[in-house]
Amino acid sequence: MVISVSGLTSQAALNLIDRTRDTQMTTLRSEAQHQRAAEVFRERIASITTPEQLVEDYEVYSFVMNAFDLEDQIFGRGMMRKIFESDPGDDTALVNRLSDARFKEIHEALGFTQSGGTSVTPNFSDKSWQDGIVDRYFNVQFQTQYNDQNETVGTVMEFREKLDSFGSWFNILSDRTMTEFFQTALGMPSQLSSLDIDKQAEMLEKRFKIEKLQDPKEVEGLIQRYMIIRDVNNPPVQATSAAIQILNNTSGQFVPFTLDIDAVNFSGSSTLYR
């Protein structure tokens, strides 16, 4: 079980999580249900050589799906098999017609099919590869449990985890959660998601050069703005004064700021298929 951050501002909650992360991850990895799931994965994954075998082994398949935050798609085994068998070099292939970046990530990680449609027998016995999947599984479990308590904090944790993979705005826009993060942090309305993706990328680039993501100060600035705006729009349940809490930094001083927040919040839109 993770610690409770209910009633804390997002900044206070994130600070607490960061200070105790190592201890919490050790506890999470030792929990019986997760420990057994990881052991089963390691014991059986090496014997799997095809997408069909993977989706038929429900325990191993479920573990892998959870590692890529695809728990909501576990029962779509027929679709997942087709994704694994998709030719990544074919624009009409199923894996390339799905706008959700998670499907491409799991396809690339498992590597059952190469460009050109060639079937491959992956080396799932590679310990470093197994470690990578297991680490992803526990990171997702950790983030999910905090996301359930504070969605803002969960999104920031996910942003941090994915930061190194942001090669272009198109890559970011294929991820619904990350799109919401940047739209909020940059003060852009979520209704922009209804525009053509090229136009969205152009507008985001004008507002924030993607190269700035290599600068830790710029990254921290995005995180701070995102949490402030989200806490203003969604005050912590037990907070007595959202305005005071978001102004209260770690030194106990008050920092003046101006927010430019749209009066109307629009719900984001997403489409599974392009």
N, C-alpha and C positions, 0 to 999 in steps of 0.2 A: 504493500500500500504506500502511496505517496503521501506527503504531508499536506495538510489543509492550508489553502491560501484564500479561503472565502473571506470576503469583506476587505481584503487588502487592495490598494491601488495596484495597477498592473506593474508599475515600476518596483514597488515594495515586494510584490509577489515574485517577480523575476530575480530580484536581488537575493531573496531567500532561497529560491531554487538553485541559483548559481552557486551559492555558498555551500549547499548541502548535496549537490548533484552526485558526487562520487559515492558518498555514503548511501544515498538513495538507490543508485544504480546497482550497488553491491547487494542491497536488500532485495531489489526487484529480481535480479538474476538468481537469487537463492529461493525465491518463492516456488513451491512445489509444482504448480501447474505450468509455469514458464520453463522451469528447469527440465521437466520431463519433455516438454514440447521441443526444446533445443536438442535434447539427447536423442529423441526419435528422429529428428531431422538429420543429425549427423550419422546416425546408424544406417539410415535407409537411402539417403539421397544419392550415394555413390553407385547404387545398383540401378538407378533410373537413367535410361538412355533416350527416351522419346517423350514427346508431349503427351501422348496417350497414357503412358505409364505414370507420368507425373499426376495428371488429373484423376487417375484411378486410385492413387494412394492418398486418401483424403487427409490424413494427418500431416504428411510432408507437404502436400499441395497447400493446405490451409496455412501452414507455417510460412511458406514462401510468399503467399498472398498477403499475409499480415505484415511481413517484412517490407512490402512495398505499399503499405497502407491501402490495400485493396480488399479489406474485409467485406465491404459492401458488395463485392463482385464474386465472392467465393462460390455461390451457387450457380454461377454462369459458367460451368465447366466446359460446355460445348463451345461457347464463344472464346474462352481462354485458350482452348486447344487450337482453334483457328488462328488466334493471335500469335501463338508460339510458332505455328507453321507458316505464318505470313512471310513473304519475301520483302525485307526491309528496303530493297532497291526499287520496288514497284509502287508507284504513287497510288495505285488503285487497290493495293493490298489492305486488308482490314486494319492492320496495325497502324497504317499511315492515314486511314480515314477517321480514326478516333482522335478527337481533340484533346483528350485527357493525357497529359504527359506521363502519367504513371504506367500506362500500357507499354509505351516505348521503352521506358526504363527497365521493366521486368523482362521484356523481349530481349533487350541487349544484354542484360545480366545473365540470362539463362543460355542464350546463344544457340538455340536449337536449329535456327535457319539463318544462312548467310545471304548476302545480296546475290541475286541471281536465282534464288529459290533452292539453293543447295542445302540438303539436310546434313546436320553435323551431330556427332555424338560428343556432348560436352564432357569435360573432365571434372565431374562433380566430386571426385575424391580429393581434389586439391584442398588442403587444409586452410590455406589463406583465403580461398574463395568461400569456403564454408564459414570461416570466421567473419567475413564481410557480411554475409547474409544474416548470421546470428546477431551481429552488432546492429544491423539495420532493424531487425525484429525488436530488440530491446529499446532502441531509440524511439521507434514508433510507439511502443507500449508506454514508454515514459511520457512522450509528448501527448499522446491521446488522453491519458489520465489527467494531465493538467489542462488540456483543452476542454475537458468536460467541466472543470471547475471555473476556468477563465479562458474564454475563446481567444481573447486578445493575446494573452501570454502564450497560448498554444500556437498561434500564428507566428509570433515572433520567434519561438523556438524552431518552428519549421523553416522560417526564413533563414535563420542562422545555419541550419543544417544544409540547406540547398544553395547557399550563397555562391559557393565555388562552381556550381553548374550553370550559372546564369551567363551564357555566352552571347545572348542577343535578346532583344525585347520579344521576339517571336517565341523564343524558348520560355520566357516568363509568362506570356499571354496564353500559352497552352496549359497553364496551371491556374485553375480558378482561384485557389486560396492566395497564391502569390500575386495574381492580378489585383485582387481586393486589397492586399497589403500596399502595393505601390499606388493604387488609385487613392487610397485613404491618406497615406503618408505625403503624397504630392498634392493633396487638395483637389483631386479631380473626381467628378461625379461618376458613380458606378454605371450610369446609363451609357457611358462611352463604350461599354461592352457590346452594345447593339450595332456599333459601327464596323465597317470593314476592318479586318485585322491589320492591314497595311496602314490604314489611317490611325488606328490605335497606337501602333508602334511609332509612327511619325510624331504624334502628339506627346507621347511619353518621352521620346528622345529630346524633344524641344524643351521639356520641363526639367529633365534630369539626364545628363550624359551617362550612358551605362558604364563607361570607363571609371566613373567615380566610385563604383562598387569595389574597386581595388584599394580605396582609401578607408581605413578603419574609422576615421572621424566622420566621413560622409555616411558610412553605414550606421554608425551609432546615432547620427542625427536623424536618419530615416526612422530608426527604431523608436527614438524618443518622440518624434512627431506623431507616429502611428499610435503609440500608447496614449499620448495626451488626448488626441482627437477621439479615439475609441472610448476612453474613460469619461470624456465629457458627454458623449452620446449614450453611453451605457454605464452609468455610475455603479461602483461596487455596491452590492446590496446592503452591507452593514456600514457603509461609509456615512459619516455624519455630514460631511461637506466635501463634495467632489472637487470643488474649486480649490479649497485649501489643500487637500491631499495631493492633487496633481502639481501644485506649486511647491510642495515641500520636498526639497532635495535631500540628499544623504547628509549634508552638513547642517540641516535644520534651517537654512536660509530660504527666503522667498525670492523667487525670480520672476520678474514681470515678463509677460509675453502677449502677443496678439494672435488670435486664431481667426482664420478665414474659412468658416465652415458653411456649406450650403444649408439653407433653411430647411430644405426638404431632402430626406434620405431616400434614394432610389434603391430598390432591390436589384442586385446583379443578376445578369442572365448568363446562362451557359448552355452549350449544346454538345451532346456527346459526339455526334457525327458532324464532320465538316462537309 
